[in-house]
Amino acid sequence: MEPFHYTGGELYCEQLPMRAIAAAHGTPLYVYSAAALREGYRALARAFAPLSPLVCYAVKANGNLAVLRLLVELGAGFDVVSGGELVRAQAAGAPAERIVFAGAGKREDEIRAALAAGILCFNVESLPELDRIDRLAREAGRRARVCLRLNPEVDPRTHAHIATGSKGTKFGLELETARAALATIGERTGVELYGLHAHIGSQIVDPEPYRLAVERLAALAEQQRAAGRPLRALNLGGGFGIAYRGGRACDLEAVARAIVPLLAPLGVRVLLEPGRWIAGPAGVLLTRVEYVKHSGGKRFLICDSGMHHLLRPALYGAEHPVWPVCAGGPEGSPQAPALAGPADVVGPICETADYLARERPLPEIEAGELLAVFAAGAYGMVMASNYNAQPLPAEVLVDGARARLVRRRQRYDELLAPEQDLP
């Protein structure tokens, strides 16, 4: 049975009706399935089993401590991109030797904290960053392991805002720059070359970009071995796409078939940095319809959640499945109610871009009904804001027949606290 499924005419998360979860915790509400999180992690481990990879979950996708602790228990590593994410991983109990630090703009205080923690390695994005890590490591009396992030100039065939491995982005080193850095890195006494890294983008569903990127990484690794500078690791990043509305998910087995033969002969440790694949399908945003409005020949469902809680539709034009919680059955099923024409599902924010779905075929819906926004477990709550002085929503983790509050709803006094009692 799918973690999110319709039974008896209404939506369940594992063994619990979503209507009851909303009644207990209110809306807007993020609901995560522990079973879906576990299966997302295990699916990656199965697909790439011949490589025995260290799966470093990307904390930026969903950094809730309960989610991170669940993944720690499964043996996951963690990919962090800030000092705050490092603190989250540490608070969740992540072993330092399973943490990698990525990101193009690492501050000195963040690097010092990661050095003190003894993390596995830094993914280095530029030569000035390499110099900074070298200096700070020497000052701390340490030697930092580093992977040089290569920009392989591969088109990931995804949205321009989440393409990171093509020419002209802020991420990674161009091939010639990387070669020069590899030739001289031994002169820096504060760093130790651990390997190469590439992350070409997010929401990728085609195996071909991965094959091209790995070909270029593998060729460079072979050149280093021939020069007497063998690498210990290759970090392939993440970006495995999930199925949103009208789309398809990445075929992990197809990606594995394309890249395992290229990597296996190298004898290096393989790291992966997935986030969306694990967390995305594991989350649903519950929102309540406040008003139904007809204007300009259109139907608007005005909800208590919007772009301030799930920014992806406004930012990327992303199309998340949206369907009533008590609809008889899932969209397109024989049990589903008849459609009443298209509707815009919008929020309370004073922006025209504030929407969760546009021109979406939906049944007749009344004020007070609950809507579920699916595939919202990644890049949902982590991108939420207090725009229009709106409090952040609560989060619940469901495990079987148990629903546990894992982040309480933000209060109004907490909105004001950073500006009060100042010296």
SULVENRA-V976542 format. One line per field, one symbol per residue. phi: phi as a letter, one per 40 degrees, with the letter a starting at -180 (. if undefined). A space follows every 50 residues. Layout:
phi = ???
This chain:
phi = .cdbacbggbcbbfcbccccccccbgbcacbbbccccccccccccccbdd cfcccccccccabdcccccdcdccgccabbbaccccccccccgccdcbbb bbhcbccccccccccccgccabccbacccdcccdccccccgbbccbbccc ccfbccfbcdcbcbbbcgcccgbcdccccccccbccccccbbcbibbabc ibfcbbcddcccccdccccccccccccgbccbabbcgbgccbcccgbbcc cdccccccbdcccdccgbcbbbbcbddccdccbbccbbccabbbaggbbb bcbcbaccbbcddccbgcbcdbaccbbgacdgcccccccbgcaccbbccc acccababfccbccbbdgccbbbcfbcbfbccbcbcdgfcccccbbbbbg bbbbcbacccccccccdcbbfcc
